[in-house]
Amino acid sequence: MPIFEFSCGKCGKDSELLVRSTNWKGAACPKCGSKRLRKKFSTFASRGTKPAGGGKKSCGSCKGGCGCC
């Protein structure tokens, strides 16, 4: 089951819930118990592959020094 991000319409807090993607309606806010949750649009992170030729490519944040790219 995927983890989705939600925002509560009652308390305004954001939370992450492990729910079925088709059956999340009716889930309760873990902070206040309200059922007024709105699913947020969230992105995911993925690790890219090395460019052709085996050279490292920097994402700009780490300048290629930490090896995340």
CHARMM-style PDB file with segment names, atoms N, HN, CA, C and O in Angstrom:
ATOM      1  N   MET     1       0.851  -1.184   0.000  1.00  0.00      PROA
ATOM      2  CA  MET     1       0.000   0.000   0.000  1.00  0.00      PROA
ATOM      3  C   MET     1       0.894   1.244   0.000  1.00  0.00      PROA
ATOM      4  O   MET     1       1.903   1.286   0.704  1.00  0.00      PROA
ATOM      5  N   PRO     2       0.529   2.230  -0.772  1.00  0.00      PROA
ATOM      6  CA  PRO     2       1.332   3.460  -0.831  1.00  0.00      PROA
ATOM      7  C   PRO     2       1.036   4.401   0.328  1.00  0.00      PROA
ATOM      8  O   PRO     2      -0.001   4.306   0.983  1.00  0.00      PROA
ATOM      9  N   ILE     3       1.960   5.297   0.557  1.00  0.00      PROA
ATOM     10  HN  ILE     3       2.803   5.375   0.024  1.00  0.00      PROA
ATOM     11  CA  ILE     3       1.794   6.349   1.561  1.00  0.00      PROA
ATOM     12  C   ILE     3       1.353   7.606   0.839  1.00  0.00      PROA
ATOM     13  O   ILE     3       1.988   8.026  -0.128  1.00  0.00      PROA
ATOM     14  N   PHE     4       0.263   8.211   1.303  1.00  0.00      PROA
ATOM     15  HN  PHE     4      -0.254   7.870   2.089  1.00  0.00      PROA
ATOM     16  CA  PHE     4      -0.244   9.441   0.716  1.00  0.00      PROA
ATOM     17  C   PHE     4      -0.170  10.566   1.731  1.00  0.00      PROA
ATOM     18  O   PHE     4      -0.260  10.335   2.936  1.00  0.00      PROA
ATOM     19  N   GLU     5      -0.005  11.790   1.236  1.00  0.00      PROA
ATOM     20  HN  GLU     5       0.068  11.978   0.256  1.00  0.00      PROA
ATOM     21  CA  GLU     5      -0.022  12.974   2.087  1.00  0.00      PROA
ATOM     22  C   GLU     5      -1.416  13.571   2.074  1.00  0.00      PROA
ATOM     23  O   GLU     5      -2.060  13.659   1.028  1.00  0.00      PROA
ATOM     24  N   PHE     6      -1.877  13.981   3.254  1.00  0.00      PROA
ATOM     25  HN  PHE     6      -1.354  13.910   4.103  1.00  0.00      PROA
ATOM     26  CA  PHE     6      -3.195  14.574   3.409  1.00  0.00      PROA
ATOM     27  C   PHE     6      -3.093  15.864   4.202  1.00  0.00      PROA
ATOM     28  O   PHE     6      -2.155  16.062   4.974  1.00  0.00      PROA
ATOM     29  N   SER     7      -4.062  16.732   4.002  1.00  0.00      PROA
ATOM     30  HN  SER     7      -4.823  16.571   3.374  1.00  0.00      PROA
ATOM     31  CA  SER     7      -4.218  17.945   4.791  1.00  0.00      PROA
ATOM     32  C   SER     7      -5.605  17.880   5.416  1.00  0.00      PROA
ATOM     33  O   SER     7      -6.581  17.554   4.740  1.00  0.00      PROA
ATOM     34  N   CYS     8      -5.693  18.189   6.700  1.00  0.00      PROA
ATOM     35  HN  CYS     8      -4.900  18.453   7.249  1.00  0.00      PROA
ATOM     36  CA  CYS     8      -6.962  18.116   7.403  1.00  0.00      PROA
ATOM     37  C   CYS     8      -7.715  19.437   7.265  1.00  0.00      PROA
ATOM     38  O   CYS     8      -7.151  20.508   7.487  1.00  0.00      PROA
ATOM     39  N   GLY     9      -8.991  19.352   6.897  1.00  0.00      PROA
ATOM     40  HN  GLY     9      -9.449  18.481   6.717  1.00  0.00      PROA
ATOM     41  CA  GLY     9      -9.830  20.538   6.745  1.00  0.00      PROA
ATOM     42  C   GLY     9     -10.263  21.128   8.075  1.00  0.00      PROA
ATOM     43  O   GLY     9     -10.728  22.267   8.116  1.00  0.00      PROA
ATOM     44  N   LYS    10     -10.119  20.374   9.172  1.00  0.00      PROA
ATOM     45  HN  LYS    10      -9.740  19.449   9.138  1.00  0.00      PROA
ATOM     46  CA  LYS    10     -10.524  20.867  10.484  1.00  0.00      PROA
ATOM     47  C   LYS    10      -9.358  21.509  11.237  1.00  0.00      PROA
ATOM     48  O   LYS    10      -9.438  22.674  11.625  1.00  0.00      PROA
ATOM     49  N   CYS    11      -8.273  20.753  11.446  1.00  0.00      PROA
ATOM     50  HN  CYS    11      -8.208  19.806  11.131  1.00  0.00      PROA
ATOM     51  CA  CYS    11      -7.150  21.283  12.243  1.00  0.00      PROA
ATOM     52  C   CYS    11      -6.058  21.910  11.376  1.00  0.00      PROA
ATOM     53  O   CYS    11      -5.197  22.623  11.892  1.00  0.00      PROA
ATOM     54  N   GLY    12      -6.082  21.652  10.053  1.00  0.00      PROA
ATOM     55  HN  GLY    12      -6.781  21.073   9.634  1.00  0.00      PROA
ATOM     56  CA  GLY    12      -5.103  22.248   9.150  1.00  0.00      PROA
ATOM     57  C   GLY    12      -3.753  21.560   9.138  1.00  0.00      PROA
ATOM     58  O   GLY    12      -2.845  22.013   8.440  1.00  0.00      PROA
ATOM     59  N   LYS    13      -3.594  20.490   9.881  1.00  0.00      PROA
ATOM     60  HN  LYS    13      -4.332  20.122  10.448  1.00  0.00      PROA
ATOM     61  CA  LYS    13      -2.311  19.784   9.942  1.00  0.00      PROA
ATOM     62  C   LYS    13      -2.147  18.867   8.740  1.00  0.00      PROA
ATOM     63  O   LYS    13      -3.124  18.343   8.204  1.00  0.00      PROA
ATOM     64  N   ASP    14      -0.905  18.681   8.325  1.00  0.00      PROA
ATOM     65  HN  ASP    14      -0.111  19.106   8.760  1.00  0.00      PROA
ATOM     66  CA  ASP    14      -0.573  17.747   7.261  1.00  0.00      PROA
ATOM     67  C   ASP    14      -0.120  16.440   7.887  1.00  0.00      PROA
ATOM     68  O   ASP    14       0.496  16.436   8.953  1.00  0.00      PROA
ATOM     69  N   SER    15      -0.425  15.333   7.226  1.00  0.00      PROA
ATOM     70  HN  SER    15      -0.925  15.337   6.360  1.00  0.00      PROA
ATOM     71  CA  SER    15      -0.003  14.033   7.729  1.00  0.00      PROA
ATOM     72  C   SER    15       0.154  13.067   6.573  1.00  0.00      PROA
ATOM     73  O   SER    15      -0.339  13.310   5.472  1.00  0.00      PROA
ATOM     74  N   GLU    16       0.842  11.974   6.831  1.00  0.00      PROA
ATOM     75  HN  GLU    16       1.242  11.776   7.725  1.00  0.00      PROA
ATOM     76  CA  GLU    16       1.025  10.913   5.858  1.00  0.00      PROA
ATOM     77  C   GLU    16       0.298   9.682   6.371  1.00  0.00      PROA
ATOM     78  O   GLU    16       0.398   9.337   7.549  1.00  0.00      PROA
ATOM     79  N   LEU    17      -0.433   9.025   5.484  1.00  0.00      PROA
ATOM     80  HN  LEU    17      -0.515   9.306   4.528  1.00  0.00      PROA
ATOM     81  CA  LEU    17      -1.181   7.833   5.865  1.00  0.00      PROA
ATOM     82  C   LEU    17      -0.893   6.714   4.882  1.00  0.00      PROA
ATOM     83  O   LEU    17      -0.758   6.945   3.680  1.00  0.00      PROA
ATOM     84  N   LEU    18      -0.801   5.510   5.400  1.00  0.00      PROA
ATOM     85  HN  LEU    18      -0.911   5.323   6.376  1.00  0.00      PROA
ATOM     86  CA  LEU    18      -0.629   4.324   4.587  1.00  0.00      PROA
ATOM     87  C   LEU    18      -2.023   3.775   4.305  1.00  0.00      PROA
ATOM     88  O   LEU    18      -2.633   3.144   5.168  1.00  0.00      PROA
ATOM     89  N   VAL    19      -2.525   4.016   3.098  1.00  0.00      PROA
ATOM     90  HN  VAL    19      -2.029   4.529   2.397  1.00  0.00      PROA
ATOM     91  CA  VAL    19      -3.896   3.630   2.739  1.00  0.00      PROA
ATOM     92  C   VAL    19      -3.933   3.100   1.313  1.00  0.00      PROA
ATOM     93  O   VAL    19      -3.031   3.361   0.516  1.00  0.00      PROA
ATOM     94  N   ARG    20      -4.985   2.354   1.002  1.00  0.00      PROA
ATOM     95  HN  ARG    20      -5.718   2.142   1.648  1.00  0.00      PROA
ATOM     96  CA  ARG    20      -5.197   1.924  -0.384  1.00  0.00      PROA
ATOM     97  C   ARG    20      -5.562   3.152  -1.211  1.00  0.00      PROA
ATOM     98  O   ARG    20      -6.320   4.008  -0.755  1.00  0.00      PROA
ATOM     99  N   SER    21      -5.033   3.237  -2.407  1.00  0.00      PROA
ATOM    100  HN  SER    21      -4.418   2.541  -2.777  1.00  0.00      PROA
ATOM    101  CA  SER    21      -5.240   4.429  -3.228  1.00  0.00      PROA
ATOM    102  C   SER    21      -6.704   4.627  -3.613  1.00  0.00      PROA
ATOM    103  O   SER    21      -7.127   5.759  -3.845  1.00  0.00      PROA
ATOM    104  N   THR    22      -7.479   3.558  -3.685  1.00  0.00      PROA
ATOM    105  HN  THR    22      -7.135   2.637  -3.497  1.00  0.00      PROA
ATOM    106  CA  THR    22      -8.875   3.686  -4.077  1.00  0.00      PROA
ATOM    107  C   THR    22      -9.822   3.755  -2.886  1.00  0.00      PROA
ATOM    108  O   THR    22     -11.017   3.988  -3.066  1.00  0.00      PROA
ATOM    109  N   ASN    23      -9.313   3.559  -1.677  1.00  0.00      PROA
ATOM    110  HN  ASN    23      -8.342   3.370  -1.531  1.00  0.00      PROA
ATOM    111  CA  ASN    23     -10.184   3.458  -0.511  1.00  0.00      PROA
ATOM    112  C   ASN    23      -9.723   4.361   0.627  1.00  0.00      PROA
ATOM    113  O   ASN    23      -9.746   3.941   1.784  1.00  0.00      PROA
ATOM    114  N   TRP    24      -9.304   5.588   0.330  1.00  0.00      PROA
ATOM    115  HN  TRP    24      -9.285   5.929  -0.610  1.00  0.00      PROA
ATOM    116  CA  TRP    24      -8.800   6.466   1.389  1.00  0.00      PROA
ATOM    117  C   TRP    24      -9.891   7.325   1.996  1.00  0.00      PROA
ATOM    118  O   TRP    24      -9.726   7.829   3.107  1.00  0.00      PROA
ATOM    119  N   LYS    25     -11.001   7.506   1.299  1.00  0.00      PROA
ATOM    120  HN  LYS    25     -11.135   7.097   0.397  1.00  0.00      PROA
ATOM    121  CA  LYS    25     -12.077   8.341   1.845  1.00  0.00      PROA
ATOM    122  C   LYS    25     -12.637   7.695   3.096  1.00  0.00      PROA
ATOM    123  O   LYS    25     -12.888   6.491   3.126  1.00  0.00      PROA
ATOM    124  N   GLY    26     -12.828   8.490   4.115  1.00  0.00      PROA
ATOM    125  HN  GLY    26     -12.625   9.469   4.091  1.00  0.00      PROA
ATOM    126  CA  GLY    26     -13.298   7.978   5.393  1.00  0.00      PROA
ATOM    127  C   GLY    26     -12.164   7.774   6.388  1.00  0.00      PROA
ATOM    128  O   GLY    26     -12.407   7.469   7.556  1.00  0.00      PROA
ATOM    129  N   ALA    27     -10.904   7.944   5.921  1.00  0.00      PROA
ATOM    130  HN  ALA    27     -10.707   8.192   4.972  1.00  0.00      PROA
ATOM    131  CA  ALA    27      -9.774   7.848   6.838  1.00  0.00      PROA
ATOM    132  C   ALA    27      -9.798   9.050   7.778  1.00  0.00      PROA
ATOM    133  O   ALA    27     -10.202  10.147   7.392  1.00  0.00      PROA
ATOM    134  N   ALA    28      -9.365   8.830   9.003  1.00  0.00      PROA
ATOM    135  HN  ALA    28      -9.037   7.939   9.317  1.00  0.00      PROA
ATOM    136  CA  ALA    28      -9.396   9.885  10.011  1.00  0.00      PROA
ATOM    137  C   ALA    28      -8.038  10.568  10.138  1.00  0.00      PROA
ATOM    138  O   ALA    28      -6.995   9.939   9.962  1.00  0.00      PROA
ATOM    139  N   CYS    29      -8.066  11.846  10.443  1.00  0.00      PROA
ATOM    140  HN  CYS    29      -8.914  12.357  10.586  1.00  0.00      PROA
ATOM    141  CA  CYS    29      -6.850  12.618  10.702  1.00  0.00      PROA
ATOM    142  C   CYS    29      -6.199  12.066  11.976  1.00  0.00      PROA
ATOM    143  O   CYS    29      -6.867  11.950  13.003  1.00  0.00      PROA
ATOM    144  N   PRO    30      -4.908  11.726  11.924  1.00  0.00      PROA
ATOM    145  CA  PRO    30      -4.243  11.199  13.114  1.00  0.00      PROA
ATOM    146  C   PRO    30      -4.043  12.249  14.211  1.00  0.00      PROA
ATOM    147  O   PRO    30      -3.751  11.896  15.354  1.00  0.00      PROA
ATOM    148  N   LYS    31      -4.194  13.520  13.880  1.00  0.00      PROA
ATOM    149  HN  LYS    31      -4.431  13.807  12.952  1.00  0.00      PROA
ATOM    150  CA  LYS    31      -4.004  14.588  14.868  1.00  0.00      PROA
ATOM    151  C   LYS    31      -5.284  14.899  15.636  1.00  0.00      PROA
ATOM    152  O   LYS    31      -5.252  15.052  16.858  1.00  0.00      PROA
ATOM    153  N   CYS    32      -6.432  14.995  14.916  1.00  0.00      PROA
ATOM    154  HN  CYS    32      -6.458  14.871  13.924  1.00  0.00      PROA
ATOM    155  CA  CYS    32      -7.670  15.419  15.584  1.00  0.00      PROA
ATOM    156  C   CYS    32      -8.837  14.450  15.409  1.00  0.00      PROA
ATOM    157  O   CYS    32      -9.866  14.606  16.067  1.00  0.00      PROA
ATOM    158  N   GLY    33      -8.696  13.447  14.532  1.00  0.00      PROA
ATOM    159  HN  GLY    33      -7.861  13.320  13.997  1.00  0.00      PROA
ATOM    160  CA  GLY    33      -9.748  12.463  14.323  1.00  0.00      PROA
ATOM    161  C   GLY    33     -10.804  12.845  13.301  1.00  0.00      PROA
ATOM    162  O   GLY    33     -11.706  12.054  13.027  1.00  0.00      PROA
ATOM    163  N   SER    34     -10.713  14.035  12.732  1.00  0.00      PROA
ATOM    164  HN  SER    34      -9.980  14.678  12.954  1.00  0.00      PROA
ATOM    165  CA  SER    34     -11.685  14.489  11.733  1.00  0.00      PROA
ATOM    166  C   SER    34     -11.585  13.651  10.468  1.00  0.00      PROA
ATOM    167  O   SER    34     -10.518  13.125  10.152  1.00  0.00      PROA
ATOM    168  N   LYS    35     -12.668  13.527   9.759  1.00  0.00      PROA
ATOM    169  HN  LYS    35     -13.535  13.954  10.016  1.00  0.00      PROA
ATOM    170  CA  LYS    35     -12.700  12.788   8.488  1.00  0.00      PROA
ATOM    171  C   LYS    35     -12.658  13.741   7.297  1.00  0.00      PROA
ATOM    172  O   LYS    35     -12.923  13.329   6.168  1.00  0.00      PROA
ATOM    173  N   ARG    36     -12.326  15.012   7.538  1.00  0.00      PROA
ATOM    174  HN  ARG    36     -12.110  15.346   8.456  1.00  0.00      PROA
ATOM    175  CA  ARG    36     -12.285  16.025   6.475  1.00  0.00      PROA
ATOM    176  C   ARG    36     -10.880  16.123   5.868  1.00  0.00      PROA
ATOM    177  O   ARG    36     -10.274  17.194   5.867  1.00  0.00      PROA
ATOM    178  N   LEU    37     -10.374  15.016   5.359  1.00  0.00      PROA
ATOM    179  HN  LEU    37     -10.866  14.146   5.360  1.00  0.00      PROA
ATOM    180  CA  LEU    37      -9.040  15.001   4.772  1.00  0.00      PROA
ATOM    181  C   LEU    37      -9.096  15.305   3.283  1.00  0.00      PROA
ATOM    182  O   LEU    37     -10.019  14.900   2.576  1.00  0.00      PROA
ATOM    183  N   ARG    38      -8.080  16.029   2.828  1.00  0.00      PROA
ATOM    184  HN  ARG    38      -7.329  16.357   3.402  1.00  0.00      PROA
ATOM    185  CA  ARG    38      -7.904  16.307   1.400  1.00  0.00      PROA
ATOM    186  C   ARG    38      -6.556  15.723   0.989  1.00  0.00      PROA
ATOM    187  O   ARG    38      -5.535  15.974   1.628  1.00  0.00      PROA
ATOM    188  N   LYS    39      -6.572  14.942  -0.087  1.00  0.00      PROA
ATOM    189  HN  LYS    39      -7.402  14.738  -0.607  1.00  0.00      PROA
ATOM    190  CA  LYS    39      -5.321  14.356  -0.566  1.00  0.00      PROA
ATOM    191  C   LYS    39      -4.482  15.451  -1.202  1.00  0.00      PROA
ATOM    192  O   LYS    39      -4.979  16.230  -2.015  1.00  0.00      PROA
ATOM    193  N   LYS    40      -3.209  15.509  -0.832  1.00  0.00      PROA
ATOM    194  HN  LYS    40      -2.805  14.876  -0.172  1.00  0.00      PROA
ATOM    195  CA  LYS    40      -2.292  16.488  -1.394  1.00  0.00      PROA
ATOM    196  C   LYS    40      -1.559  15.861  -2.574  1.00  0.00      PROA
ATOM    197  O   LYS    40      -1.370  14.647  -2.637  1.00  0.00      PROA
ATOM    198  N   PHE    41      -1.158  16.704  -3.491  1.00  0.00      PROA
ATOM    199  HN  PHE    41      -1.311  17.691  -3.440  1.00  0.00      PROA
ATOM    200  CA  PHE    41      -0.314  16.255  -4.597  1.00  0.00      PROA
ATOM    201  C   PHE    41       1.107  16.206  -4.076  1.00  0.00      PROA
ATOM    202  O   PHE    41       1.621  17.203  -3.567  1.00  0.00      PROA
ATOM    203  N   SER    42       1.738  15.068  -4.198  1.00  0.00      PROA
ATOM    204  HN  SER    42       1.320  14.258  -4.612  1.00  0.00      PROA
ATOM    205  CA  SER    42       3.113  14.961  -3.722  1.00  0.00      PROA
ATOM    206  C   SER    42       3.990  14.343  -4.800  1.00  0.00      PROA
ATOM    207  O   SER    42       3.512  13.624  -5.678  1.00  0.00      PROA
ATOM    208  N   THR    43       5.256  14.633  -4.715  1.00  0.00      PROA
ATOM    209  HN  THR    43       5.644  15.216  -4.001  1.00  0.00      PROA
ATOM    210  CA  THR    43       6.216  14.092  -5.664  1.00  0.00      PROA
ATOM    211  C   THR    43       6.996  12.977  -5.001  1.00  0.00      PROA
ATOM    212  O   THR    43       6.920  12.793  -3.786  1.00  0.00      PROA
ATOM    213  N   PHE    44       7.720  12.258  -5.771  1.00  0.00      PROA
ATOM    214  HN  PHE    44       7.782  12.408  -6.757  1.00  0.00      PROA
ATOM    215  CA  PHE    44       8.548  11.203  -5.225  1.00  0.00      PROA
ATOM    216  C   PHE    44       9.980  11.404  -5.698  1.00  0.00      PROA
ATOM    217  O   PHE    44      10.235  12.076  -6.697  1.00  0.00      PROA
ATOM    218  N   ALA    45      10.891  10.816  -4.970  1.00  0.00      PROA
ATOM    219  HN  ALA    45      10.683  10.270  -4.158  1.00  0.00      PROA
ATOM    220  CA  ALA    45      12.299  10.918  -5.320  1.00  0.00      PROA
ATOM    221  C   ALA    45      12.745   9.613  -5.954  1.00  0.00      PROA
ATOM    222  O   ALA    45      12.294   8.535  -5.566  1.00  0.00      PROA
ATOM    223  N   SER    46      13.611   9.717  -6.909  1.00  0.00      PROA
ATOM    224  HN  SER    46      13.977  10.593  -7.224  1.00  0.00      PROA
ATOM    225  CA  SER    46      14.184   8.522  -7.510  1.00  0.00      PROA
ATOM    226  C   SER    46      15.653   8.783  -7.775  1.00  0.00      PROA
ATOM    227  O   SER    46      16.079   9.926  -7.939  1.00  0.00      PROA
ATOM    228  N   ARG    47      16.393   7.746  -7.814  1.00  0.00      PROA
ATOM    229  HN  ARG    47      16.047   6.817  -7.681  1.00  0.00      PROA
ATOM    230  CA  ARG    47      17.818   7.883  -8.070  1.00  0.00      PROA
ATOM    231  C   ARG    47      18.057   7.624  -9.543  1.00  0.00      PROA
ATOM    232  O   ARG    47      17.671   6.583 -10.074  1.00  0.00      PROA
ATOM    233  N   GLY    48      18.689   8.567 -10.192  1.00  0.00      PROA
ATOM    234  HN  GLY    48      19.003   9.413  -9.761  1.00  0.00      PROA
ATOM    235  CA  GLY    48      18.962   8.439 -11.617  1.00  0.00      PROA
ATOM    236  C   GLY    48      20.127   7.499 -11.882  1.00  0.00      PROA
ATOM    237  O   GLY    48      20.820   7.070 -10.959  1.00  0.00      PROA
ATOM    238  N   THR    49      20.330   7.191 -13.135  1.00  0.00      PROA
ATOM    239  HN  THR    49      19.768   7.540 -13.884  1.00  0.00      PROA
ATOM    240  CA  THR    49      21.446   6.356 -13.531  1.00  0.00      PROA
ATOM    241  C   THR    49      22.592   7.238 -13.990  1.00  0.00      PROA
ATOM    242  O   THR    49      22.411   8.417 -14.293  1.00  0.00      PROA
ATOM    243  N   LYS    50      23.762   6.648 -14.033  1.00  0.00      PROA
ATOM    244  HN  LYS    50      23.908   5.690 -13.786  1.00  0.00      PROA
ATOM    245  CA  LYS    50      24.933   7.393 -14.485  1.00  0.00      PROA
ATOM    246  C   LYS    50      24.810   7.674 -15.975  1.00  0.00      PROA
ATOM    247  O   LYS    50      24.292   6.843 -16.721  1.00  0.00      PROA
ATOM    248  N   PRO    51      25.281   8.835 -16.415  1.00  0.00      PROA
ATOM    249  CA  PRO    51      25.236   9.144 -17.842  1.00  0.00      PROA
ATOM    250  C   PRO    51      26.154   8.223 -18.644  1.00  0.00      PROA
ATOM    251  O   PRO    51      27.070   7.614 -18.091  1.00  0.00      PROA
ATOM    252  N   ALA    52      25.905   8.128 -19.934  1.00  0.00      PROA
ATOM    253  HN  ALA    52      25.161   8.622 -20.383  1.00  0.00      PROA
ATOM    254  CA  ALA    52      26.747   7.305 -20.804  1.00  0.00      PROA
ATOM    255  C   ALA    52      28.189   7.746 -20.693  1.00  0.00      PROA
ATOM    256  O   ALA    52      28.473   8.943 -20.633  1.00  0.00      PROA
ATOM    257  N   GLY    53      29.092   6.800 -20.664  1.00  0.00      PROA
ATOM    258  HN  GLY    53      28.861   5.828 -20.713  1.00  0.00      PROA
ATOM    259  CA  GLY    53      30.510   7.123 -20.527  1.00  0.00      PROA
ATOM    260  C   GLY    53      30.978   6.966 -19.090  1.00  0.00      PROA
ATOM    261  O   GLY    53      32.178   7.060 -18.828  1.00  0.00      PROA
ATOM    262  N   GLY    54      30.061   6.728 -18.141  1.00  0.00      PROA
ATOM    263  HN  GLY    54      29.086   6.652 -18.354  1.00  0.00      PROA
ATOM    264  CA  GLY    54      30.441   6.463 -16.765  1.00  0.00      PROA
ATOM    265  C   GLY    54      30.751   7.682 -15.933  1.00  0.00      PROA
ATOM    266  O   GLY    54      31.081   7.544 -14.756  1.00  0.00      PROA
ATOM    267  N   GLY    55      30.656   8.885 -16.506  1.00  0.00      PROA
ATOM    268  HN  GLY    55      30.387   8.997 -17.463  1.00  0.00      PROA
ATOM    269  CA  GLY    55      30.956  10.088 -15.738  1.00  0.00      PROA
ATOM    270  C   GLY    55      29.851  10.418 -14.756  1.00  0.00      PROA
ATOM    271  O   GLY    55      28.710   9.986 -14.922  1.00  0.00      PROA
ATOM    272  N   LYS    56      30.194  11.192 -13.726  1.00  0.00      PROA
ATOM    273  HN  LYS    56      31.121  11.543 -13.591  1.00  0.00      PROA
ATOM    274  CA  LYS    56      29.186  11.606 -12.752  1.00  0.00      PROA
ATOM    275  C   LYS    56      28.507  12.873 -13.225  1.00  0.00      PROA
ATOM    276  O   LYS    56      29.122  13.728 -13.863  1.00  0.00      PROA
ATOM    277  N   LYS    57      27.240  12.980 -12.903  1.00  0.00      PROA
ATOM    278  HN  LYS    57      26.741  12.285 -12.385  1.00  0.00      PROA
ATOM    279  CA  LYS    57      26.459  14.160 -13.246  1.00  0.00      PROA
ATOM    280  C   LYS    57      25.963  14.778 -11.948  1.00  0.00      PROA
ATOM    281  O   LYS    57      25.367  14.081 -11.127  1.00  0.00      PROA
ATOM    282  N   SER    58      26.189  16.036 -11.751  1.00  0.00      PROA
ATOM    283  HN  SER    58      26.673  16.602 -12.419  1.00  0.00      PROA
ATOM    284  CA  SER    58      25.795  16.707 -10.520  1.00  0.00      PROA
ATOM    285  C   SER    58      24.373  17.268 -10.625  1.00  0.00      PROA
ATOM    286  O   SER    58      23.959  17.775 -11.668  1.00  0.00      PROA
ATOM    287  N   CYS    59      23.640  17.159  -9.510  1.00  0.00      PROA
ATOM    288  HN  CYS    59      23.977  16.747  -8.663  1.00  0.00      PROA
ATOM    289  CA  CYS    59      22.285  17.716  -9.484  1.00  0.00      PROA
ATOM    290  C   CYS    59      22.312  19.207  -9.195  1.00  0.00      PROA
ATOM    291  O   CYS    59      21.287  19.875  -9.332  1.00  0.00      PROA
ATOM    292  N   GLY    60      23.455  19.741  -8.800  1.00  0.00      PROA
ATOM    293  HN  GLY    60      24.288  19.198  -8.689  1.00  0.00      PROA
ATOM    294  CA  GLY    60      23.557  21.161  -8.490  1.00  0.00      PROA
ATOM    295  C   GLY    60      23.530  21.433  -7.004  1.00  0.00      PROA
ATOM    296  O   GLY    60      24.117  22.408  -6.535  1.00  0.00      PROA
ATOM    297  N   SER    61      22.851  20.577  -6.260  1.00  0.00      PROA
ATOM    298  HN  SER    61      22.374  19.785  -6.641  1.00  0.00      PROA
ATOM    299  CA  SER    61      22.782  20.768  -4.809  1.00  0.00      PROA
ATOM    300  C   SER    61      24.030  20.234  -4.129  1.00  0.00      PROA
ATOM    301  O   SER    61      24.561  20.862  -3.213  1.00  0.00      PROA
ATOM    302  N   CYS    62      24.491  19.093  -4.568  1.00  0.00      PROA
ATOM    303  HN  CYS    62      24.059  18.583  -5.312  1.00  0.00      PROA
ATOM    304  CA  CYS    62      25.631  18.464  -3.895  1.00  0.00      PROA
ATOM    305  C   CYS    62      26.940  18.688  -4.634  1.00  0.00      PROA
ATOM    306  O   CYS    62      28.002  18.338  -4.118  1.00  0.00      PROA
ATOM    307  N   LYS    63      26.893  19.253  -5.809  1.00  0.00      PROA
ATOM    308  HN  LYS    63      26.031  19.537  -6.229  1.00  0.00      PROA
ATOM    309  CA  LYS    63      28.071  19.501  -6.655  1.00  0.00      PROA
ATOM    310  C   LYS    63      28.809  18.219  -7.016  1.00  0.00      PROA
ATOM    311  O   LYS    63      29.989  18.251  -7.362  1.00  0.00      PROA
ATOM    312  N   GLY    64      28.100  17.074  -6.932  1.00  0.00      PROA
ATOM    313  HN  GLY    64      27.141  17.048  -6.651  1.00  0.00      PROA
ATOM    314  CA  GLY    64      28.703  15.809  -7.298  1.00  0.00      PROA
ATOM    315  C   GLY    64      29.614  15.233  -6.234  1.00  0.00      PROA
ATOM    316  O   GLY    64      30.181  14.160  -6.441  1.00  0.00      PROA
ATOM    317  N   GLY    65      29.778  15.900  -5.108  1.00  0.00      PROA
ATOM    318  HN  GLY    65      29.317  16.772  -4.940  1.00  0.00      PROA
ATOM    319  CA  GLY    65      30.717  15.443  -4.082  1.00  0.00      PROA
ATOM    320  C   GLY    65      30.201  14.329  -3.198  1.00  0.00      PROA
ATOM    321  O   GLY    65      31.000  13.552  -2.674  1.00  0.00      PROA
ATOM    322  N   CYS    66      28.911  14.221  -3.013  1.00  0.00      PROA
ATOM    323  HN  CYS    66      28.262  14.851  -3.439  1.00  0.00      PROA
ATOM    324  CA  CYS    66      28.409  13.199  -2.080  1.00  0.00      PROA
ATOM    325  C   CYS    66      28.036  11.906  -2.788  1.00  0.00      PROA
ATOM    326  O   CYS    66      27.793  10.904  -2.115  1.00  0.00      PROA
ATOM    327  N   GLY    67      27.981  11.882  -4.089  1.00  0.00      PROA
ATOM    328  HN  GLY    67      28.179  12.695  -4.636  1.00  0.00      PROA
ATOM    329  CA  GLY    67      27.701  10.665  -4.831  1.00  0.00      PROA
ATOM    330  C   GLY    67      26.227  10.335  -4.972  1.00  0.00      PROA
ATOM    331  O   GLY    67      25.880   9.218  -5.355  1.00  0.00      PROA
ATOM    332  N   CYS    68      25.359  11.279  -4.672  1.00  0.00      PROA
ATOM    333  HN  CYS    68      25.641  12.187  -4.360  1.00  0.00      PROA
ATOM    334  CA  CYS    68      23.924  10.987  -4.803  1.00  0.00      PROA
ATOM    335  C   CYS    68      23.483  10.992  -6.243  1.00  0.00      PROA
ATOM    336  O   CYS    68      22.421  10.456  -6.559  1.00  0.00      PROA
ATOM    337  N   CYS    69      24.254  11.570  -7.114  1.00  0.00      PROA
ATOM    338  HN  CYS    69      25.117  12.005  -6.857  1.00  0.00      PROA
ATOM    339  CA  CYS    69      23.861  11.650  -8.528  1.00  0.00      PROA
ATOM    340  C   CYS    69      24.655  10.684  -9.376  1.00  0.00      PROA
ATOM    341  OT1 CYS    69      24.454  10.619 -10.589  1.00  0.00      PROA
TER     342      CYS     69
END
